[in-house]
Every structure is written in structure tokens, then in C-alpha cells.
Amino acid sequence: MSLVETTTDPLSRFSVSSLLEGCAGLRPDQCAISDSGGIRLSFAEWHAASRRMAGAMASLGLGPGDCVLLFATPRASTLIGLVAALRAGIDVALVPSHLTGAELRGYAARLRAVAAFAGQAYDGLQPVDTMMEVAAGCESLRLIGSLEGEADGAVDLASFVAEGHWIEPLGSCAARVFTYVPGGALRHLQRTLVASALDAVSRLRIGAGQTLITTIAPSSFAGLVSGPLMALLGGATLRLHGPFSAAGLMEEIAAAGTPHLIIPRALGDAVSDARLPDAGRLASLSLLHRAQRVDESALPLERCHVPVFDLTAFGETCLVVEARNQDGSALPPAMTPHMIELDGRNILALRRGTGSGALRFEGEAVTFL
């Protein structure tokens, strides 16, 4: 595994690209990612594609100090582009599909993004066309790139790479990932994302050779950690499901054997009605939801015969993973420290402040405002 030391913090040695490089070295032929569009890549193929695309980005004049927008749909091309940009030392601003044109222009302008990358049509959306419209109203954007073939007015990065127009970038593990919040953006260190994924993997017990299916797009702190990074840290195959189809999801689960499944908590009842929590069908079931308070209740599940976890996203700063009781009832998130320690520091802890009594999260897995 390629490691780059930047501080005394042991987590600082790991970047997203170094995690992929490690998986490619340890299990090159294992399927790493697949999506509902039919793309299937081994760890070695994902690593090689990201390495070539990083070189293409560098050849186009992008590098450390630049920020690019990445339209983050649940497609393999999104993850290739993400790793490529970070490998080249470029900051990446993840773009959720629900943003309006005005919100996206404001996001791009605040970050002074110089380029925007997107795949082809997805669930009725035309991401490249959307990026073109944003560029027309954002002076800093100078390049639009297509991650999946030709698009009018955009650089076809796939063809650019295939034709050999790329150089090896200098690279940096100091590149950041930005996620959108209304009226702003939060900047995440790569080691913070890794720490959050490490905590989640330890709770769900995701291991090499297993399959992780997620219906969550990698467009937020929670979406990025609970899918791609957890799979990389565990050495698991990641299946990106989207757009959502109940029948399609059932087929993917059956084909995967006994996968770990991550879905929005709003789909919990539907999953229960389909008897997916019955023994032998899933390795675990994780329900993702967003909360403003630590005491917000979670939906109970009936007929739970597999491990069930609540993944609670507190804004774009923290993802808390807690196992449910055997009766399907939820526990308050992070009421005790998540006891993974590095250099005597907890990965994640919840503490009640003296005086005000306000609850706050602490640890390596938290992005601080």
C-alpha cells in the first residue's frame, strides 16, 4: 500500500487513492464496484482507470489548489472521477442531484470551482447539460468534462485517457472533499472520512470478499462513507443501486448471496414487508437517516432476524452507527464512545458540555465547523 505521511496522526497516512491502491495490490481480480448501468470493475481495473484519469486531469492543467465539481450519481464513473481528482491533488466538491441551478451556481462560485465533471443521463437528469448551464453563470468554471463518453461542449475524458493523452500527476493526499450544505459547503479532510468509515466498518463487521449494496448516492458525507469508503476499508465488493427499483434491488440481493444492505430509513417498512430481515437473506441491514438532535426516535422493525444498524447523519459533520436491540428497537446514537483508539484518541465520542448541557460530537471521525 502506498502511504504518504503528512503529520504524526496515523490516519493521515491513508488517502482515498492509497486505500484503493492497497486493495488493488491485495486482491486485484476481485470485483470492486458494479452499478445498475452494467459497469463492473475489479480493484485493479478501478485503480488503473483512476490513475489514468488523474493523469488526464493533470494534462488538462488541473492540480493542487484547484477545486472541481463532481456530479455524484451512484455510478462507477463517479467513483473513478473522485479517486482520480484526489490522486491528482485536486479538491472535489460533491454535487447532489437535487440542487437547483441557482443553488449549484452559488456552490460553484463560493468554492471558485475551475472545472465540473459529470456522467451521462441518469434518472431523467442530464448532468453534463446542467454543468454547462452553471458554467454560463459562473466565471471561475473554465472546463466541463464528461466521465462517460461524448457530450456536446464537454471534454470526453474517457476518450482522452484511451488515446494516451495523460501524464503522471504529482499528487497530494492533502486534497479535500467538499459537501453541500444550504448556503455553503463543508470541507472534509480525507483522514476524517477514513476515520468515519473505519468506525462504521468495525460496527457492521464488513470484511474482504463480502458484498455491500447501497441505494445511497455518494454525494454527501454519509453517502460517501457508508458506501465507497466502507467497501474499500473492508475489502468488499460495492454494488451501487440506482435509480431505485424494488424489483431490481431484490434481484441484486438474490444474485449477491448474503450481502450487507444500506438503504434510507424511510424504506425500512418496505424492506420488512418483503421479509428481507429474515435469517439467511442479508448479512446486515443498515438504515440511513438524517437528524438534528441526538434523541430523535427511529422506526422499529418487525421480524428482524439479521443485525440491524441505524446510520444517523448529523448534517454533513458526523455519521453515527449504532446496532439495534434484538427486538428491533433503536438505541440513542453514540451515547457511549466508539472505542477505537489511535494514539489514545477515540474515533468518535458524544459528550455533554458542562454548563449548557449541550451535546457535542468529538473525535477523528467528525468534521468540525
N, C-alpha and C positions, 0 to 999 in steps of 0.2 A: 504494500500500500504506500502510495506517495503521501508523505506528510510534510507540512510546512509549519515550522514553529514561529509564532509571532509574539507570544507572551508566555509567562510561566503557567498560565491556565492550561491544564492538559487537554481541554476540549478545543482550544484554539488550534491544535494540530490538525483538526479534521475540517475539511471543507466539503461541500456537496459533491464536487467533482472528485475529490480524493476518496470519498465513500464509494462512488461508482467505480473508480479505478481499482479499488480493493476488491469489489465484487467481481469485476471482470477478470482479475487475476486468480481469484479463488475458485470461481465457478463460471468460466467463460461461456459454456454452452447452455446453461440453464436459462429458461425463458425469464426475462426480467420484467417486461411490460407488454401488455396487449390492450387493444381498445376495441370499441364497438364498430369501428370503421374497418376492421380486419387486419390492422397492423400488429405484427408480433415480432419482438426483438429480443435476442439474448443479451446477457450483460455485456459480452464482448462487442456485439453489434451496437448497442446503445452507447457504449463508451467510445467506439470508433466514430460513430455518427456525430456525437457531441464534440469530439476532438476536431474533426474536420470542419464542423460548422463554426467552432470557436475561431479557427484559422480564417474562415471566410469572413467573419465579423471583423477580425483584425485587419484583413486585407482591404476591407471597405472603410478603414480609417477609424474604427471604434476601439476603445481601450479603457484602461483605468481612468477614472474621473468622469466617464460618460455614464448616462442613465438611459436605459431603453424601456419602452413599454412592451409588455408581453401579454397578448390576449389569451387568457388562461382557460381554455376549454379542456375537458377530460379526454385529451388525445395524446398519443405518444409523441407527436411533433412538438407539443407544448413542453414536454419534459426534455426532449433533445435540445430545444432552444434555450430552456432555463439553464441546464448544465453548461451548455456552450458559452453563454454570456458570462456566467460566473467564472468559468475556467479562463476566459479572456480578461478577467478582472473588471467586468462591466457590471454596474449596479442594475438590478432588474426590478421594475415596477409591475407587479401583477395586476392585470385588468379583469375585474369580474364582468360577466356578460350582461349584468342588469343595469350597468351605468348608462345614463342618458348622454347624448352628445355634449351637452353643456358641462355635465359632471366630469366627463372624460377630458374635455379641453382644459378644465380647471386643474385637474390632476396632472396632466402633462405639463402645463405651464408652471405649476408650483415646483415641480421636480426638474424643470428645464430639460426634459427628455429630448434627446437628439435623434432617436430612431424608434420605430414601432414595428413589431413583428407579430404576425398572426397566421393562422391556418386558413383553410378554405371554409366553405359554407358549413354551418353547424346549427342544427335545430331551428332552421329558418333565419339564422343570422348570417350576415356577410361580413366577417371580421375585417378583411382587408379593405373593403369599401368604407367601413366605419372609420378605420385608421386614416384613410385618405381624407375623409371629411374633417377629422380632427386636425390633420396637418394643415389644412387650408386656413384654420383659425389659430394656429399655434406657431409662432415664429421660430421657436427653437428646433422643431422637428424638421430634419433635413433628409431623412431616409425612411422609406417604407419597405419592409421585406416580407415576402411570402414564404412560410415554412413548408408549404405543401404544393409545389407546382406553380405554373404561370398565373399571373394576375395582372391586369392592365395597370400600368403605372408603378408596379412594385418590382423590386429585385427578387428574382426567383433563387432563393438561397440554396434549394436542393440542387438545381442545375449548376449553380455557381460552384458548389462543392464537387459535384460529379465531374466537372470539367477541369478540376485541379487548380482552380483559382483560389488558393489559400496558402497561408503561411502559418508557422507555429507561433502563437501569441506568447508574449512574455508572461502573462497570467499573474494572478494575485488571489490569495484566499481572503483578502480584506474586502472584496466586493460585498455589497449589502443587498438585501431583498426588501422592497417596499410593498406594503399592502395598503389598500384604500380604506380610509375612514371618511365619513361625510365632512366635506370641507377641508380635508387634509390627507396626510399619509403618515404611516409609521415605518420607521427604518429598523430592520432586524439584522443583527449580526448572524453570520452563518452558524457560529458556535451556539447561539441561543436556540436556533431551530434544531440543531443536532441534539442539544440537551433536552428539549421538549420531546423529541422523538425517542430518545433513549429512555426517558421516564415512561412513555406510553408503551414501548415495546416490552419493557420489563413487566408491566402490568398485564398486558394481553398475552405474553409469552409467545410472541411470533418468532419462528425460527426458520432456518435455511430449508429450502425445499417445500415450504408451505405456500399456500396461495392466499393473497389478500385481495378481496373485491371491494371496491369503494364506488359509491354513486356521488361522491362529493368532488366537485371540480377543484383543482389545485390553484385556486385564485385568492386564497386567504391564508392567514397564519394556520388556522385549524385544518383547512383543506390540504395544504402543503405538508404539514407534519403528519396528519393522520393517514395519508396515503403513500406518496412517494418516499418520504424520508423514513417512515417506519419500515417500509419494504426494503429499502437499502440497508438500514441498520440490522434488520433481521435476516437479510439474505433471502427474502421471499419473492415470489412472483407477484407482480402487481397487475390486477385486472381493472381497467378504467371503464366503468359502465356509464354510458350517457350518449344521447338523451335517455331519460328513464323510461323503461318499459317493464311492466310487471312480468309479462311472459318471457321477455328476453332475459331478465335477471334470473328467473327461475331456471332457464336453460343453462345460463352460465354457472350457476351454483351446482347444478347437476353434473356439468362437464368438469368442474374443478375438483370434485371429490368431496372433501370436507373443508371448505375454506373459512377463513375469518371474513366477516361481512361488516362493513361500515355504511350506515345509512342515516338520513336525517331522522331525528326522534319522531317527527310528525308521521313517519311511515311505520312506527312501532306496532300499531294495532293491525295494520295490513299484513305485516310480517307474521304477527302472532296468529292471525286468522288463517294464514297459509301454512301454519304448523311448522314453520322453519325453525323455531326454537326447540323442536323435538330432538331427542338424542340421536346422534349419528348424522345429522344433516349439515351442521355447522361446527367449526372448532370454537368459535365465539361470535357473539353478536354485539356490536357497538352502536350506540345511538348518539348522534351528534346534535347538540342544540346550543343556542346562544342564550346567555343570561346576563343580567345586570347586577343581580345580588347573589350571594353565595347560598342563600336559603331558599331559592326558588325550587318548587317541587318538580319532580319528574314523574312521568306517567308510569303506572305499574304495568307489568306484563303478566299475562296468564300463561300457563303451560310452558314454563321456562325449564328446559332440561339441558341447556348449554350455558356456559359462562356468559353473563350479560354485563356490559360496561356502559356507563354514561360518560360521554366525552363532552365536557362543558367548556365552551369557548367564552371567555370573558373579554368582549371586544376583540381587538387584534393584539392583545398583550399576553394572553396566557391560555393554555389548553390544559384542563384538569381531567384526568382519567380516574374513575372510581368504579370498582366492581360492585354490582348489586348483591343484595342478600339472596339467599337461595329461594325465597318466596317471591322474588321479582321486584321487591320494593327497593327504592333508591336510598343511598346514603348521602348525607351532606358532603359536597365536594371538598376535598383537601382539608378536612378538619384536623388531620394529623400530618406531619411532614412526610413527604415521599422519600423514604430513606435510601436514596442513592447518594453517596458522598464522594466527592473528589476534592482532595486536599482539605478535608474537614468541612466542606460546604455542601449543603443539601441542594439537590437538583431543583426541588420545588417544595415550598412550605407556605402555609397560611397562618398569619399571626394577627392577633387582635391588639391594636395600638393602645398604649397606656394613655389615659386621659379621655380621648374622644371615644374609644372603644371601636373605632372603625376597623374593618377587616382589610388586610392588605396581603398581596402575594409577594413572596421573596424567592430568590434562588436563581440558578443559572438558566432556567428554562422560561424566564419572564423577560419580556421586552419592556423596559422602563420608559415612561413618558418623559 
